[in-house]
Amino acid sequence: MAPANSRGQAFHHFRDRQGNRCTLGQCLAGLGQNTGTRSNKIGWLSYILETPYVDESLVTDVRFDIKGTLLPVDHSYELFIELARLLTWFADEPLGGVHAIHGADTGHGELILNRRTKLMVRIASARVPELLTLSGQTIHIGGNKLEIGAGKTRPLSRHTPLFAHCVATGSEDELDFTNDIIRMLDEMRIDSRFICGKRQTIRTQDGTVSGFSLMLHGLPVEHSFLVQQQGLGKYRKSGCGIFIPHKSINALT
């Protein structure tokens, strides 16, 4: 298991195929020659990772124009409730997720929206026609009215690193959270290093929960798609565990 330093950055151990620690040079010298597989020496996954087949079109983002003026900063749960009211199937959609809406923070618990503000939903591509029925609907969040306009699909990105503003695993302690992420990536057979960022709090159906921002870097393209499609942790429909491409890891280091 990879320990974490005080800033939450996972240290990366080098291991050979038998799981023994080695120098980087020794590990590189022992790379396997089997086609279709690759050995993960860096990080905590010491087994041979098969390169998975990933249907890149399985999940997509849909961006809707919205018309409104203000939203609460912590609006994601109320947004989910309103979307589930209009789309009765959405709460049970396993690949569904709702991105937080971005705006200018007033410093008083509200966001100012502008004409470029979008509502973005991550959804199984097969559900897109049903999701697009949101166009023309009106929702209310924190006493503020939002009119939903036209929607357009946006494919998931092939680029890495990936960043999530909040990932919630059920652990409030940073070290426990780090161990949760290691376990989840291990179970998903995802080859990645990560950086744990700031603590976040967010309202959910289970009350206010804690999580942390998280950056994944060094992912192969196939693994990047898996993380974007499946997410990490709980409460994806409340905006947690949804990863988007990020320009550089330097912002968190």
PEGIHU-V749015 format. One record per pair of residues at least 4 apart in sequence whose C-alpha atoms are under 8 Angstrom apart, sorted by sequence separation. I is the first residue (numbers start at 1). J is the second residue. D is the distance in Angstrom with one decimal. If there is no record, write none. Layout:
I:J:D ; I:J:D
//
This chain:
4:8:5.3 ; 5:9:5.7 ; 15:19:5.3 ; 16:20:5.5 ; 22:26:6.0 ; 23:27:6.3 ; 24:28:6.1 ; 25:29:6.1 ; 26:30:6.4 ; 27:31:6.7 ; 34:38:7.6 ; 41:45:7.2 ; 42:46:7.9 ; 71:75:6.8 ; 75:79:6.1 ; 76:80:6.2 ; 77:81:6.3 ; 78:82:6.3 ; 79:83:6.2 ; 80:84:6.0 ; 81:85:6.2 ; 82:86:6.6 ; 83:87:6.0 ; 84:88:5.5 ; 89:93:6.5 ; 105:109:7.3 ; 106:110:5.7 ; 113:117:6.0 ; 123:127:6.7 ; 124:128:7.0 ; 127:131:6.2 ; 128:132:6.1 ; 129:133:7.1 ; 140:144:5.4 ; 141:145:6.6 ; 172:176:7.3 ; 173:177:6.1 ; 174:178:6.1 ; 175:179:6.3 ; 176:180:6.2 ; 177:181:6.3 ; 178:182:6.3 ; 179:183:6.2 ; 180:184:6.1 ; 181:185:6.1 ; 182:186:6.1 ; 183:187:6.1 ; 184:188:6.2 ; 185:189:5.9 ; 186:190:6.3 ; 203:207:5.5 ; 204:208:6.0 ; 219:223:6.0 ; 220:224:6.2 ; 221:225:6.4 ; 222:226:6.5 ; 223:227:6.3 ; 224:228:6.3 ; 225:229:6.0 ; 226:230:5.9 ; 227:231:5.1 ; 235:239:6.7 ; 236:240:4.6 ; 249:253:6.5 ; 4:9:5.4 ; 5:10:6.8 ; 15:20:5.2 ; 16:21:6.5 ; 22:27:6.3 ; 40:45:6.2 ; 41:46:5.9 ; 84:89:7.2 ; 105:110:6.0 ; 106:111:5.9 ; 123:128:7.0 ; 140:145:4.6 ; 141:146:7.7 ; 171:176:5.9 ; 172:177:6.8 ; 185:190:5.1 ; 203:208:4.2 ; 204:209:7.0 ; 219:224:5.8 ; 226:231:7.8 ; 227:232:7.0 ; 231:236:7.3 ; 235:240:5.4 ; 236:241:5.6 ; 4:10:4.6 ; 5:11:7.4 ; 15:21:4.4 ; 16:22:6.4 ; 32:38:7.1 ; 40:46:5.8 ; 84:90:5.5 ; 90:96:7.1 ; 105:111:4.6 ; 106:112:6.9 ; 139:145:5.9 ; 140:146:6.1 ; 171:177:5.3 ; 185:191:7.4 ; 202:208:5.5 ; 203:209:6.3 ; 234:240:6.7 ; 235:241:7.3 ; 236:242:6.4 ; 3:10:6.0 ; 4:11:6.0 ; 14:21:5.7 ; 15:22:5.4 ; 31:38:8.0 ; 32:39:6.8 ; 39:46:7.4 ; 40:47:6.6 ; 83:90:7.5 ; 84:91:5.8 ; 104:111:5.2 ; 105:112:6.4 ; 138:145:6.9 ; 139:146:5.3 ; 170:177:7.9 ; 185:192:7.8 ; 201:208:6.5 ; 202:209:5.6 ; 233:240:7.5 ; 234:241:6.8 ; 2:10:6.1 ; 3:11:6.0 ; 13:21:7.2 ; 14:22:5.7 ; 15:23:7.9 ; 31:39:6.7 ; 39:47:6.6 ; 40:48:6.3 ; 103:111:5.1 ; 104:112:5.0 ; 138:146:5.7 ; 139:147:6.5 ; 169:177:6.6 ; 201:209:5.6 ; 202:210:6.6 ; 233:241:5.8 ; 2:11:5.8 ; 14:23:6.4 ; 39:48:4.4 ; 40:49:6.6 ; 102:111:7.5 ; 103:112:5.3 ; 104:113:6.8 ; 138:147:4.5 ; 139:148:7.8 ; 171:180:7.8 ; 201:210:4.5 ; 202:211:8.0 ; 232:241:4.8 ; 2:12:6.5 ; 14:24:6.2 ; 16:26:7.8 ; 38:48:5.9 ; 39:49:5.8 ; 103:113:5.0 ; 137:147:6.1 ; 138:148:6.1 ; 200:210:5.7 ; 201:211:6.2 ; 231:241:5.2 ; 232:242:7.3 ; 2:13:7.0 ; 16:27:5.4 ; 37:48:6.8 ; 38:49:5.5 ; 102:113:7.6 ; 103:114:7.3 ; 136:147:6.9 ; 137:148:5.5 ; 169:180:6.7 ; 199:210:6.9 ; 200:211:5.1 ; 231:242:5.5 ; 15:27:6.5 ; 37:49:5.9 ; 38:50:6.4 ; 136:148:5.5 ; 137:149:7.7 ; 169:181:8.0 ; 199:211:5.8 ; 200:212:5.3 ; 231:243:6.8 ; 14:27:6.9 ; 17:30:7.8 ; 37:50:4.5 ; 38:51:7.0 ; 135:148:5.3 ; 136:149:5.6 ; 199:212:4.4 ; 200:213:6.9 ; 16:30:7.0 ; 27:41:6.7 ; 36:50:6.5 ; 37:51:5.6 ; 103:117:6.9 ; 134:148:6.6 ; 135:149:4.9 ; 136:150:7.6 ; 198:212:5.5 ; 199:213:6.6 ; 228:242:6.7 ; 36:51:6.1 ; 102:117:6.6 ; 134:149:7.9 ; 135:150:5.3 ; 197:212:6.0 ; 198:213:5.6 ; 228:243:5.5 ; 101:117:7.3 ; 102:118:7.7 ; 135:151:6.7 ; 196:212:6.6 ; 197:213:4.8 ; 227:243:7.3 ; 228:244:7.3 ; 101:118:6.7 ; 196:213:6.2 ; 197:214:5.6 ; 80:98:7.1 ; 101:119:6.0 ; 132:150:7.8 ; 178:196:7.4 ; 196:214:4.8 ; 197:215:7.6 ; 100:119:7.8 ; 101:120:7.5 ; 132:151:6.2 ; 195:214:5.9 ; 196:215:6.6 ; 99:119:7.3 ; 100:120:7.8 ; 194:214:7.0 ; 195:215:5.2 ; 99:120:5.5 ; 194:215:5.4 ; 195:216:6.6 ; 17:39:7.6 ; 76:98:7.6 ; 98:120:6.4 ; 99:121:6.0 ; 194:216:4.4 ; 76:99:7.8 ; 98:121:4.6 ; 99:122:7.4 ; 193:216:5.8 ; 194:217:5.9 ; 17:41:7.8 ; 76:100:5.8 ; 97:121:5.9 ; 98:122:6.1 ; 192:216:6.2 ; 193:217:5.4 ; 16:41:6.3 ; 75:100:7.6 ; 76:101:7.9 ; 96:121:7.3 ; 97:122:4.9 ; 192:217:5.9 ; 193:218:6.1 ; 15:41:5.2 ; 96:122:5.5 ; 97:123:6.5 ; 192:218:5.4 ; 193:219:7.6 ; 14:41:5.4 ; 15:42:7.1 ; 19:46:5.8 ; 95:122:7.5 ; 96:123:4.6 ; 191:218:7.7 ; 192:219:5.0 ; 13:41:7.8 ; 14:42:5.2 ; 18:46:7.8 ; 19:47:7.9 ; 95:123:5.7 ; 96:124:6.8 ; 191:219:5.9 ; 13:42:5.9 ; 14:43:6.8 ; 17:46:6.5 ; 95:124:5.7 ; 119:148:8.0 ; 190:219:7.8 ; 191:220:7.3 ; 12:42:5.9 ; 13:43:5.4 ; 16:46:7.2 ; 17:47:6.6 ; 12:43:4.6 ; 13:44:6.9 ; 15:46:6.4 ; 17:48:7.6 ; 204:235:7.1 ; 11:43:7.6 ; 12:44:7.3 ; 73:105:7.4 ; 191:223:6.9 ; 217:249:7.4 ; 190:223:5.8 ; 166:200:6.2 ; 177:211:8.0 ; 204:238:6.4 ; 215:249:7.4 ; 74:109:7.8 ; 203:238:7.8 ; 59:95:7.4 ; 73:109:5.4 ; 72:109:5.9 ; 73:110:5.0 ; 190:227:8.0 ; 215:252:8.0 ; 72:110:4.4 ; 73:111:5.7 ; 172:210:5.8 ; 174:212:8.0 ; 71:110:5.5 ; 72:111:6.0 ; 170:209:7.8 ; 171:210:7.6 ; 172:211:6.7 ; 70:110:6.5 ; 71:111:5.1 ; 170:210:7.6 ; 171:211:7.5 ; 2:43:6.8 ; 70:111:5.5 ; 71:112:6.8 ; 168:209:7.5 ; 170:211:7.8 ; 2:44:5.9 ; 70:112:4.9 ; 71:113:7.5 ; 168:210:6.4 ; 169:211:7.0 ; 1:44:5.5 ; 69:112:5.9 ; 70:113:5.8 ; 168:211:4.3 ; 69:113:5.1 ; 87:131:7.6 ; 167:211:5.2 ; 168:212:6.8 ; 68:113:6.4 ; 69:114:7.0 ; 166:211:5.7 ; 167:212:5.5 ; 68:114:7.6 ; 166:212:5.1 ; 167:213:6.0 ; 67:114:7.9 ; 165:212:7.4 ; 166:213:4.4 ; 167:214:6.7 ; 67:115:7.1 ; 86:134:7.4 ; 165:213:4.6 ; 166:214:6.8 ; 184:232:7.4 ; 66:115:7.7 ; 164:213:5.7 ; 165:214:6.7 ; 163:213:7.5 ; 164:214:5.4 ; 65:116:7.8 ; 66:117:6.7 ; 163:214:5.8 ; 164:215:6.5 ; 65:117:7.0 ; 66:118:5.9 ; 163:215:4.4 ; 65:118:5.2 ; 66:119:6.5 ; 162:215:5.6 ; 163:216:6.4 ; 64:118:5.6 ; 65:119:6.5 ; 161:215:6.9 ; 162:216:5.2 ; 63:118:6.2 ; 64:119:5.0 ; 161:216:5.7 ; 162:217:6.5 ; 197:252:6.7 ; 63:119:5.7 ; 64:120:6.2 ; 83:139:7.9 ; 160:216:7.9 ; 161:217:4.5 ; 63:120:4.4 ; 82:139:6.1 ; 160:217:6.4 ; 161:218:6.9 ; 195:252:7.3 ; 62:120:5.5 ; 63:121:6.7 ; 82:140:7.3 ; 160:218:7.4 ; 161:219:7.3 ; 195:253:7.9 ; 61:120:6.5 ; 62:121:5.3 ; 82:141:7.8 ; 160:219:6.9 ; 61:121:5.6 ; 62:122:6.4 ; 61:122:4.3 ; 62:123:7.5 ; 160:221:7.8 ; 60:122:5.7 ; 61:123:6.2 ; 79:141:6.5 ; 159:221:7.3 ; 162:224:7.6 ; 59:122:7.0 ; 60:123:5.7 ; 78:141:6.0 ; 158:221:6.0 ; 59:123:5.6 ; 60:124:6.3 ; 78:142:7.7 ; 160:224:7.0 ; 169:233:4.8 ; 170:234:7.8 ; 59:124:4.3 ; 60:125:5.7 ; 159:224:7.8 ; 167:232:6.7 ; 168:233:5.4 ; 169:234:5.9 ; 58:124:5.9 ; 59:125:5.0 ; 62:128:7.7 ; 75:141:7.1 ; 158:224:7.2 ; 167:233:6.0 ; 168:234:5.6 ; 58:125:5.6 ; 75:142:7.7 ; 158:225:7.2 ; 167:234:7.3 ; 168:235:7.2 ; 57:125:6.9 ; 58:126:7.8 ; 157:225:7.7 ; 72:141:7.7 ; 156:225:7.3 ; 71:141:6.8 ; 72:142:6.4 ; 64:135:7.6 ; 71:142:6.9 ; 156:228:7.3 ; 168:240:6.4 ; 71:144:6.4 ; 166:239:7.5 ; 167:240:5.1 ; 168:241:6.9 ; 70:144:6.3 ; 166:240:5.1 ; 167:241:4.5 ; 69:144:7.7 ; 165:240:7.3 ; 166:241:6.1 ; 167:242:7.8 ; 68:144:7.6 ; 164:240:7.4 ; 165:241:7.8 ; 166:242:7.9 ; 68:145:6.2 ; 164:241:5.9 ; 165:242:7.9 ; 68:146:4.9 ; 164:242:5.6 ; 165:243:8.0 ; 67:146:5.6 ; 68:147:6.6 ; 164:243:4.6 ; 66:146:6.4 ; 67:147:5.0 ; 163:243:5.1 ; 164:244:6.5 ; 66:147:5.5 ; 67:148:6.6 ; 162:243:5.7 ; 163:244:5.4 ; 66:148:4.6 ; 67:149:7.5 ; 162:244:5.3 ; 163:245:6.1 ; 65:148:6.1 ; 66:149:5.5 ; 162:245:4.5 ; 163:246:5.9 ; 64:148:6.5 ; 65:149:4.7 ; 161:245:5.8 ; 162:246:5.4 ; 64:149:5.8 ; 65:150:5.7 ; 160:245:5.6 ; 161:246:5.4 ; 64:150:5.5 ; 65:151:6.5 ; 159:245:6.1 ; 160:246:6.5 ; 161:247:6.9 ; 64:151:4.1 ; 157:244:7.7 ; 160:247:7.6 ; 161:248:6.5 ; 63:151:5.3 ; 64:152:6.5 ; 157:245:6.7 ; 161:249:6.9 ; 62:151:6.2 ; 63:152:5.3 ; 62:152:5.4 ; 63:153:6.3 ; 62:153:4.3 ; 63:154:7.0 ; 61:153:5.7 ; 62:154:5.8 ; 60:153:6.7 ; 61:154:5.0 ; 60:154:6.1 ; 61:155:6.1 ; 60:155:5.1 ; 61:156:6.7 ; 59:155:7.8 ; 60:156:5.7 ; 59:156:7.4 ; 57:155:7.3 ; 56:156:7.6 ; 77:203:6.1 ; 76:203:7.6 ; 77:204:5.5 ; 74:202:6.5 ; 77:205:7.3 ; 74:203:7.0 ; 95:229:6.8 ; 95:230:6.4 ; 44:182:7.5 ; 98:236:6.6 ; 99:237:7.9 ; 100:238:7.9 ; 97:236:4.9 ; 98:237:4.9 ; 99:238:7.8 ; 100:239:5.5 ; 49:189:7.1 ; 96:236:7.3 ; 97:237:4.4 ; 98:238:6.3 ; 99:239:5.1 ; 45:186:6.5 ; 96:237:6.6 ; 97:238:7.4 ; 98:239:5.2 ; 49:191:7.9 ; 97:239:6.7 ; 99:242:7.0 ; 45:189:7.9 ; 98:242:7.9 ; 97:242:7.0 ; 45:191:7.1 ; 91:237:7.8 ; 43:191:8.0 ; 43:192:7.3 ; 43:193:6.4 ; 40:191:6.8 ; 80:237:6.0 ; 80:238:6.2 ; 79:238:7.7 ; 77:237:7.5 ; 76:237:7.8 ; 77:238:4.8 ; 76:238:4.9 ; 77:239:7.8 ; 76:239:5.9 ; 8:174:7.2 ; 8:175:7.8 ; 10:178:8.0 ; 54:222:6.0 ; 53:222:7.3 ; 56:225:6.6 ; 8:178:7.5 ; 52:222:6.7 ; 59:229:5.8 ; 4:175:7.2 ; 51:222:7.5 ; 52:223:8.0 ; 54:225:7.2 ; 58:229:7.7 ; 54:226:7.2 ; 4:178:7.3 ; 1:179:7.9 ; 2:182:7.8 ; 1:182:7.5 ; 12:193:7.6 ; 10:193:7.1 ; 10:194:6.2 ; 9:194:6.7 ; 10:195:6.3 ; 9:195:4.5 ; 10:196:7.8 ; 8:195:6.2 ; 9:196:5.7 ; 8:196:4.7 ; 7:196:7.3 ; 8:197:6.7 ; 7:197:7.4
//
